[in-house]
Amino acid sequence: MNPATAQAEVLVDELVRNGLRHAVLSPGSRNAALAFALHRAAYRRRLALHVRIDERSAGYLALGIAAASGEPVAVVCTSGTAATNLHPAVTEAGHAGVPLLVLTADRPPELRSAGANQTIDQHGLYGTSVRWFDELAVAENRPGQHAYWRGQTCRAVRAALGGARPAAPVHLNLPFREPLVPDEPAAIVPTESDGELATDRPEWCESLAGRPGGRPWTEFAEAPREPARYQPDSPYGLVLLAADGGEHDLDWARRLGWPLLAETGGVGHGGETLLPTGMWLLELAEFVRANRPDLVVCVGRPTVFRQVQRLLADREVETVLLHGRSDTWPAPAHDVSLLADSVEPAGVTPDPAWLDAWSAADRKAGEELAAALDRESGSHGLVVAARVLDEIPADSTLVVGSSNPARDVALSARARPDVRVHRNRGVAGIDGTVSTALGVALAREKPTYALLGDLTFLHDTNGLLLGPHEQRPDLTIVVCNDDGGGIFSLLEQGDPAYAETFERVFGTPHGTDLAALCAAHGVPHRSVGIDDLGDALRYRPGLRVVEVRTARDGQRELRERLSEAVASAVLG
């Protein structure tokens, strides 16, 4: 066994012992030893191996699996620009707290700074996006290497999982010298079925065996930490459930009788105090003035709605952030007065009239919104989002794309506590979302749907590149195709004053035939109107794309009509 093979086999074995169940691999030459080791582990059913030819899609696939499972997932690539293509997914993982293990192969030191092909400086390649970086020494057949390899692997997994801190991506750079392939071709596919690494190697100077019983090389005893609890002194509070807030126990909100407003509207969360129309209510300045809270508990990081930022920036309202596990915290308006892990409701007597006022407004707004959306004859993204939420089955997962879908899902005001939601809100980019959705579907192993805009879909069509040996998840991708950047028509640049410039540099029409694109990838495609969307969303196993042609024109007017309808219903 040559040094590169030995090191790769030991690393993969130790990763499995540390809980690795999924690895995503992009093909290359310098990472060949890792590719062989991962293939052998997958053959022994020690892990699931997913192969993707595009590193950017591979990174987001790993991100989706890790985010949905909460477990570390390895993404492995060769050297050079292959490694740089992982950077977007690493950035998202860093801001979203996802345990991504990035293993990049590299040239040995003697080939660096010497003009060797496919060689760049990979030290600290991902900057502050990763919690921990290390480069292993080039493998050698000498005593002490085996323990070093296993120990550093444990460090990497520990850093990714975070312990008392949130999860985060880590980066291991692995320089390999040739030979990069096993010395014994017959051993590439193992014949033994016990799942253990072959350790009787007379040519190797020390045993390559791990700890007995499949244990990790280094284990960690968790030190108990007293959670920081916030005890409010007023019964008049609001709860804002933002990105990554779903991990918190919110029973205290029910006990306090505080309205719960979520950035996903009524989707993905339940509870007696959840108000699906919350984002609409916060737009009503008159209603908020009459029902101004003394304090707002923000759970997670708000990312989508400007009305949320306005409320948090109100100096008459105290802002408490449940984000106590991190040494950094989100506060774009620098408005947080207190950080905590949870809320202790003891000592506060709820005022039923407080919740009743907000709940009554929510009921009125919800009834009017449902009726108004039913009256809409135009095909707009918000109407599609409402229909999708009406039709997808219980216990399914919905991956929501950035830009308009993230807003449309919340503004549709549908109550779906039986649906799990995933959003790439770490940095809220549109890239890699198709691959993320595939990863979420593979991890959840339940019917999964994705609601995306056309530019988000086109940005990651390589996510549809699945080889004949790759698992196809049960994923239905719904594409709202308005032939361009519909979100911009709702922003300042969508003002008619900028019409001469808008279409080319913001609207960006593309005219792409999505049916032909899907056919080229061998992915079933169906184009439907609003009336046929229900049938198209009936659960069918496998990967497929449902396209709904939507209109960019009229979005601003639709939002204004709905806002006026809500205001009329709530304010009278």
Rosetta blueprint (number, residue, H / E / L):
1 M L
2 N L
3 P H
4 A H
5 T H
6 A H
7 Q H
8 A H
9 E H
10 V H
11 L H
12 V H
13 D H
14 E H
15 L H
16 V H
17 R H
18 N L
19 G L
20 L L
21 R L
22 H E
23 A E
24 V E
25 L E
26 S L
27 P L
28 G L
29 S L
30 R L
31 N L
32 A H
33 A H
34 L H
35 A H
36 F H
37 A H
38 L H
39 H H
40 R H
41 A H
42 A H
43 Y H
44 R L
45 R L
46 R L
47 L L
48 A E
49 L E
50 H E
51 V E
52 R L
53 I L
54 D L
55 E H
56 R H
57 S H
58 A H
59 G H
60 Y H
61 L H
62 A H
63 L H
64 G H
65 I H
66 A H
67 A H
68 A H
69 S H
70 G L
71 E L
72 P L
73 V E
74 A E
75 V E
76 V E
77 C E
78 T L
79 S L
80 G L
81 T H
82 A H
83 A H
84 T H
85 N L
86 L L
87 H H
88 P H
89 A H
90 V H
91 T H
92 E H
93 A H
94 G H
95 H H
96 A H
97 G L
98 V L
99 P L
100 L E
101 L E
102 V E
103 L E
104 T E
105 A E
106 D E
107 R L
108 P L
109 P H
110 E H
111 L H
112 R L
113 S L
114 A L
115 G L
116 A L
117 N L
118 Q L
119 T L
120 I L
121 D L
122 Q L
123 H L
124 G L
125 L L
126 Y L
127 G H
128 T H
129 S H
130 V L
131 R L
132 W E
133 F E
134 D E
135 E E
136 L L
137 A L
138 V L
139 A L
140 E L
141 N L
142 R L
143 P L
144 G L
145 Q H
146 H H
147 A H
148 Y H
149 W H
150 R H
151 G H
152 Q H
153 T H
154 C H
155 R H
156 A H
157 V H
158 R H
159 A H
160 A H
161 L H
162 G L
163 G L
164 A L
165 R L
166 P L
167 A L
168 A L
169 P L
170 V E
171 H E
172 L E
173 N E
174 L E
175 P E
176 F L
177 R L
178 E L
179 P L
180 L L
181 V L
182 P L
183 D L
184 E L
185 P H
186 A H
187 A H
188 I L
189 V L
190 P L
191 T L
192 E L
193 S L
194 D L
195 G L
196 E L
197 L L
198 A L
199 T L
200 D L
201 R L
202 P L
203 E L
204 W L
205 C L
206 E L
207 S L
208 L L
209 A L
210 G L
211 R L
212 P H
213 G H
214 G H
215 R L
216 P L
217 W L
218 T L
219 E L
220 F L
221 A L
222 E L
223 A L
224 P L
225 R L
226 E L
227 P L
228 A L
229 R E
230 Y E
231 Q L
232 P L
233 D L
234 S L
235 P L
236 Y L
237 G E
238 L E
239 V E
240 L E
241 L E
242 A L
243 A E
244 D L
245 G H
246 G H
247 E H
248 H L
249 D L
250 L L
251 D H
252 W H
253 A H
254 R H
255 R H
256 L H
257 G L
258 W L
259 P L
260 L E
261 L E
262 A E
263 E L
264 T L
265 G L
266 G E
267 V E
268 G L
269 H L
270 G L
271 G L
272 E L
273 T L
274 L E
275 L L
276 P L
277 T L
278 G H
279 M H
280 W H
281 L H
282 L L
283 E L
284 L L
285 A H
286 E H
287 F H
288 V H
289 R H
290 A H
291 N L
292 R L
293 P L
294 D L
295 L E
296 V E
297 V E
298 C E
299 V E
300 G L
301 R E
302 P L
303 T L
304 V L
305 F L
306 R H
307 Q H
308 V H
309 Q H
310 R H
311 L H
312 L H
313 A L
314 D L
315 R L
316 E L
317 V L
318 E E
319 T E
320 V E
321 L E
322 L E
323 H L
324 G L
325 R L
326 S L
327 D L
328 T L
329 W L
330 P L
331 A L
332 P L
333 A L
334 H L
335 D L
336 V L
337 S L
338 L E
339 L E
340 A E
341 D L
342 S E
343 V E
344 E L
345 P L
346 A L
347 G L
348 V L
349 T L
350 P L
351 D L
352 P H
353 A H
354 W H
355 L H
356 D H
357 A H
358 W H
359 S H
360 A H
361 A H
362 D H
363 R H
364 K H
365 A H
366 G H
367 E H
368 E H
369 L H
370 A H
371 A H
372 A H
373 L H
374 D H
375 R H
376 E L
377 S L
378 G L
379 S L
380 H L
381 G H
382 L H
383 V H
384 V H
385 A H
386 A H
387 R H
388 V H
389 L H
390 D H
391 E H
392 I L
393 P L
394 A L
395 D L
396 S L
397 T E
398 L E
399 V E
400 V E
401 G L
402 S L
403 S L
404 N H
405 P H
406 A H
407 R H
408 D H
409 V H
410 A H
411 L H
412 S L
413 A L
414 R L
415 A E
416 R E
417 P L
418 D L
419 V L
420 R E
421 V E
422 H E
423 R E
424 N L
425 R L
426 G L
427 V L
428 A L
429 G L
430 I L
431 D L
432 G L
433 T H
434 V H
435 S H
436 T H
437 A H
438 L H
439 G H
440 V H
441 A H
442 L H
443 A H
444 R H
445 E L
446 K L
447 P L
448 T E
449 Y E
450 A E
451 L E
452 L E
453 G E
454 D H
455 L H
456 T H
457 F H
458 L H
459 H H
460 D L
461 T H
462 N H
463 G H
464 L H
465 L L
466 L L
467 G L
468 P L
469 H L
470 E L
471 Q L
472 R L
473 P L
474 D L
475 L E
476 T E
477 I E
478 V E
479 V E
480 C E
481 N E
482 D L
483 D L
484 G L
485 G L
486 G H
487 I H
488 F H
489 S H
490 L H
491 L L
492 E H
493 Q H
494 G H
495 D L
496 P H
497 A H
498 Y H
499 A H
500 E H
501 T H
502 F H
503 E H
504 R H
505 V H
506 F H
507 G H
508 T L
509 P L
510 H L
511 G L
512 T L
513 D L
514 L H
515 A H
516 A H
517 L H
518 C H
519 A H
520 A H
521 H H
522 G L
523 V L
524 P L
525 H E
526 R E
527 S E
528 V E
529 G L
530 I H
531 D H
532 D H
533 L H
534 G H
535 D H
536 A H
537 L L
538 R L
539 Y L
540 R L
541 P L
542 G L
543 L E
544 R E
545 V E
546 V E
547 E E
548 V E
549 R E
550 T L
551 A L
552 R L
553 D L
554 G L
555 Q H
556 R H
557 E H
558 L H
559 R H
560 E H
561 R H
562 L H
563 S H
564 E H
565 A H
566 V H
567 A H
568 S H
569 A H
570 V H
571 L H
572 G L
